[in-house]
Amino acid sequence: MTSTPRSANLRYMRERGSDIALTMVRRRQVHIAVAAPSMPWSFAAVMAVAAAVAVLAGVVLGILAAIDLWVGSDRWTQTVQAHGRLQLFGFAAPFIVALALEFLPRLQQAPAFSRSVRFGLPVLLISGSLLAGVGQVWYSRLEVLTIPGGLLIGIGALAFCAVSVRLPAPRPLRLDPQPLFLRAAAAWLAIAAVLAIWGYLRITSGVTPIDLSHAAIETFLRGFVLLTIVGVGLRAFPGHLGLEPMPARRQQVLLVGFNLALIAWLGAQGLGPLAELDWLARTADAAFAVTIVLASHWLGIAGALRSARSGPRYQVLLPVAWLGIVVYALLLLASALLPWGNRLDLYEVGAIRHQFLLGFMLPLMVAMAHIVLARFGTGRIQFENLLTAAFVLLLVAWPLRVVPALFDFPTSDVGRTLLGVAGLLVMVALALTATASARTAYLMRRVHR
């Protein structure tokens, strides 16, 4: 039998008394090219920039209005409204949208969005809010900027709604309605942006009509923010907190409850030719508050806090942050059912709103950053202690901002001092969040290059 070259080489090595006979077999390597998203670090960069906008612009204006200083003294209403728009459309919206654009393809089992979508939409929201904020505060010369700013916000919000709705659901919606929460949230962001534009079209001396301003803010918080958090939580909380998945029927109840309550509330505000209906507004508030309590119970958040042991920090931070929405629901329910509920002044309404913002939304965003900066980033949390410190500072700032306004002494010296301290704590917390996010973006960019 004729020897092959490999067998001949082995016989030759054995005949020469070689101690080791090596058989070299070269395997053909097949490389499969997987299209990775360009600029994978963009979500962390947007988180850093959005938090920096809040620190350098949004919170600063809030502090100036609280302590009655500079533009917060002679342009108080314009400053407060610009502060609100910057915090919502310049910080919260791009921060949440950037994360949603990372979450959505994973949750829906779809390809990643393009760079123009993942980076461009948050930039539209940030730049539009900055233009509109400048136009409101310096209205005597720059009020013309408010409408272009509002249009940029609207384009960003409508584009986000379009890309969110176009994603196909991985399973039949009757069996898994979770994607509907995120689609509804995107739609409510677009509606909030339209309401903001409507207000800018009717602006006078830098002040938008109070009813439109109030409607835009509440639509943003109750529709976009809360439905996004619940929608993501339905997927993320069972895995990260060890909770039981929620049955489809209960998800449907929550989805209908939240959306109908918000629709009823908007219908009661007297926008445009409609008449204001106090009884409908209070009924909608009560229904919304009850749905929040129901969602908290069905998600099992209290059980997650009791069972948290020595796991990752977010297993404690997420349930603690969720307590803020329960307090908000109780305040909202009290204002809807008690006789004095229809006599709340501007400060008291703002206190309940900041219970949502500072007592729930901001701490939850920082708690979720502990997860996303690791899972979507470098595999580990950069500057984790900074993020945790930011969470603690927000918990301290929460009662300092809410209590003075809720109990009707925000304009006293003590009240102004407490509001100012709360603002400084929020600035530091968001600066720490921006630093941790920027560090993650920098390291991801180095690895990507």
N, C-alpha and C positions, 0 to 999 in steps of 0.2 A: 504493500500500500504506500502510495506516495505521501511523504510527510508535508504538512503545511508549514509555512515559515514560522508560525508561533511554536508548534510542537518541535521543530528542528532546533529552535533557539533554546527551548527548555532542556532537550536532550544534551545539547552542547554544554550548558551550564552544569548539568549533573555530572557529565563525563569529566569536566574540569575540576570536579570536587567543590563546587560552589556550595557554601553553607546556606545560602538563601536563593531560592528560585522565585523570581517576580514575574507575575503575569500581568501585563499592562493591557487593559481593555479601555478603549476610548469610547465613551457614550456620546451620542449625538444630543446636544442640548437644544431644547426648543424654548424660545423666549416668546412669551405672550405679552403683547403691548396693551397695557390698560390705560385708558385716557384719564389722567389725573386732572382735577380742576386747576386752572391757572390761578395764581395768587391765592393759595389756600389759606394764607394768613390774613386775608382781608377782613374776616369777621372780627378777629381780635383787634385789628387796627381801627375798625369802625367803633367797637366798644370803647377803645381808648379815646378816640376823638369825641364821641358823643358825651362821655363822662367829663372830658375837658371843657366842652361847651357849657355843660351844666355848672362846672366849677367857676369858670371865668366870666360867664355871662348870666345864665339863668339864676343861680343862687345869689350872685352879687346883687342883681336887681331886687330880688326878694328881701335881702337884708336891708338894702337902702330904703325900701318901702316900709319895712317893719320898724326901723329906727328913725324914720322921717328925716332922711338926710339927702342932700343934693337933689338928683332928679326924683328921688322918692318923696321929696317934700313939695316941690312946686308942680310936679307932673305925676302925682301919686297913682291915679287911675291908669294912665298910660304905662307907667312902670310895672304895676301889678299885672296888667294884661300881657305885656311883653314878657314878663317873668313866666307867666303861665304857658304862653306859646312856646317859649324856648325850652322849658322843662318837658313839655309834652312832645312837640314835633321836632325839637332840636336834640333832645336827649333820649327820652323813653322810646319814641317811635323808631329812630334809626338803630338804637341798641337792640330792641326786640325784633325788628325786621331783619337785621343782620343775623341774629341767631335763628329766626324762623326760616330764613333761606338756607341755613345749614340743616335744621331739623327736618323740614318738609321732605326733601328727597329721601332722607333716611327712613322717615316714618312711612312714606308712600312707596318706598322701594323703587325710586325713579333716579335717573341720572342727575348729577349735580347741575345746578344752574350755571350759566355762563358768567364770566368775569364782569361783563357789563351790567348784568342783573344784580349779582351779589355785592358789587361795589358801588354801582351807579345809583341804585334806588336809595340807599341810605344817604348818599351825598346830596341827592336832590332834596331830601327832607331837611338835612342840616343846613344847606345853603339857603333854602327858602325860609326857614325859621329865623335865620340870622338877618336876612334882608327885611323881613316883616318886623322883627324886633327893633332894628335900627330905625325903621320908618315910624314906628309908634312912639318911641322915646324922643326922637328928635323930629317930631312931626312938623314943626314950623318950616323946616327946609327939606326934609327927606320923606314926607308922608307918601310920596309917589312910589316909594319902594315897597309899600305894603302889598299892593296888588300883584306885582311880579313875584314877590316872595310867596304869597298865597297860591299863585298858579304853580310854582315849583313844588310846593307841598302837595297840591292836588295831583300833579302829574306823577310824583313819586308814590302817593297813596293808591291812585287808580292803577298804576302799573303793577304794584304789589298785589292788588286784588286780582288783576288779570292773570298773573303767573300762578297765583295760589289756586284759583278756581280751575285752571286748565290741567292741573296735575290729576291724573286718574287715581281713583281709590284702589288700593290693592285687594280689597274684599268688598262684597256687596254691602251697601250702606245700611240696609235694614238689619244686617248682622253685626256691623261695626260702624256706628255713626260717628266715630271720633273725628274723621276728616272734616265733617260738617262744622265742628266747632271752629276749626282753623279757617275754613272758607268764610263762615259768618264773621269771624273776627276781622279778616281782611276787608270784607264789605263794610263793616262798621268804621274801619279806619278811613275808607274812602268817603263815607257819609260825614264823618267828623271833619275831614278836610274840606268838603263842599260847604258845610256850615261855617267853617272858618273863612273861606273865600267870600261867602255871602256877607259875613260881618265886615270884611275888609272893603267890600264894594259900598258899604253904608257907613264907612268910617268918617268921623268928624273930629277934627283937632286931635288925631291920634287915638280916639276912643271908639271902639266898636260897640254896637248896641249890646246892652247887658244880657238880654234874653238870648241872643245868638251866641254870645261868648259862653254863657252858662251851658247852652245846649251842646256846643262843640266839645267843651271839656268833659261833660258827663257822658256823652256818646263815646268819646275816646276811652274813658276809664271803664265804663260799664260794658261797652261793646267790644272794643279792640283789646284792651289789656286783659280784662277778666276772662273773656272767652279764649284768648290765646293761652293764658296760664292754665285754665282748666283743660283745654285741648291737649296741650303738651303734657300736663300732669297725668292725664288718663293713660298715656303711654309710659312716661318716665317714672312716675311714682311707684308703680308695682315693682319695677326692676331695681330702683335705687333705694327705696324705703321698705321693700319687702311687703307691700300691700297686695291685697287681692284685686284682680282686675274687676272693673265695674261692668255689670251686665248691660247689654244693649238697651233694654227697656228703661233702665234708670238713666242711661245717657240721654235717651230721647226726652225723658221728662225734664232733665236739666236744660237741654238745648232749647226746648219750647219755652220753659219758664223764664230763662234769661232773656231771650229775644222778645217774647211777648211783653214782658215787664218794661223793657226799654222802649219798645214801640209805643206802648200806652203812655209812658212818661213823656216821650217827645210829643205825642198828640195832645198832651195836657198843657204844654208850655205856651200856647198862644202864639206860635211862630207864624209870620205872614198874616193872612186874613183870618186865621183860626182864633177862637176865643180861649182864654186861659181857663183851665178847669182844675181848681185846687183839689177837689175830692178825687179826681182821676189820678193826679200826680201823687197824692198820698197813698192811694191804693197801689199804684205801680211801685212806689218805694217799698211798701210793705211786702209786696209779692217778690220783689228783687231780693230783699233781705232774707225772706224765708227760703228762697232758692239757694242763696249762699250757705245758709245753715244746713240745708239738705245736702248740698254738694260736699260740705266738710264732713258730714256724718257718713255719707256713702263712700267717700274716698278713704275714710278710716285714718285721718290725720292724727287724731288723738292717740290711737293705738300705736302709730309710728313713733310718736314722742316717748311713749312709755317703754317701747321695746328697744329704743336706741341704746346701745351699750358702748363698745369700744371700736366701732366701725369708723368710716370716714366722717369728717366733721359735718359734712352736709346732711347727714342723717339726723343731726340735732338741729342744724340751722334751718332747714326747710320747714319742719313742723313748727318751730318757734316763730318763723316769719308768717306762717299761715294763721297764727293766733290773731294777727293784726286784722285780717279780713273778717274774722268772727266779731271782733270788737266793732269794726265798721258796720257790720250788719245789725248789731244791737243798737248802735247809735241811730242808724237809718230807720230802724223799726220804731224806736222811741219817738223820733221826730214825726213819723207818719201817724202814729196811733194816739199820742198824747195831745191834749188840747192846745198846748203852746207850740206845737209843731209848725203851724202856719205863721208864727210870728218870729221866726228866726231871722236875725239880721245878717249882714254880709259877712261879718267875722265868724259867726257861728256856723253858717253854711260852709265857709272856708275851712273851719276846724274839722267838720265831718269829712270834707273832701281830702284834707291832708292826713286824716286817719287812714284813708285808702292809700294815698301816695307814700307817706313817710312811715306809716305803721305797717304797711303790707307790701306795696309794689317794690319800693327800693330795697328793703331787706331781702325780699324773695329774689330779685334780680342779682344781688350780690351773692346770695346762697347758691343760686344756679350757676353763677360764674365759677364757683369751686368745681363744678362738674364739667362745664363746656370747655373751659380753658385747658383742662387736662385731656378730655376725650376727643375734642376736635383739634387740639393743639399738639403739644410735644409729648404727650403721654403722662406727664406729671404737672402738677400745679406750680407755676412759677410765682414766687413771693406769696405763698399760701397764707403766711401770718399777716401780711398786709390786707388780704381780702377778709380774713376773719376779724381783724381789727376794725375794718370798715363796717362790717356787719354790727359789731358791738357799738360803735359810735352812732350808727343810725338808730339802734334801739334806745340809746340815751337821748338822742335828739327828738325822738317821736313824742313823748309827753311834754317836752319843753315847748314844742310848736303847737300841739293840739290843746292842752289844758288852758293856757291863758285866753285863747280865742273862744274856747267853748264856754268858759265861765265869765265871759264879758268883762275882762280887764286888759285887753290887748293894747290899749292906748295909754295905760298908766306907765310910770317909769319902770316898775317891776316887770310888767308885761312886755314892754319893749326890750328890756334887757334879756329876758328869757327867750324871746323870739330871735334876738340877735345871736345869742349863744347857740341856739338850735341851728341857725343858718351856718355859723362857723363850723359846727360839728359835721353838718352835711357836706360842707366844702371839703373838709379834711377827708371824710369817708370816700367821697367821689374821686378825690385826687389819688387816694391809695388804690381805688379800683382802676383808675386810668393807668397808673403806674404798672400794676400787675398785668393788665391787658396789653399795654405797649411792650412790656418785656416778652410776653408770649409771642406777639406778632414779630418782634425782632428775631427771636430764636427760630421761629418757623420760617421766616424769610431766609435766614442763613442756611438752614437745612435744605430748603427748596432750591436755592441757588447752587 
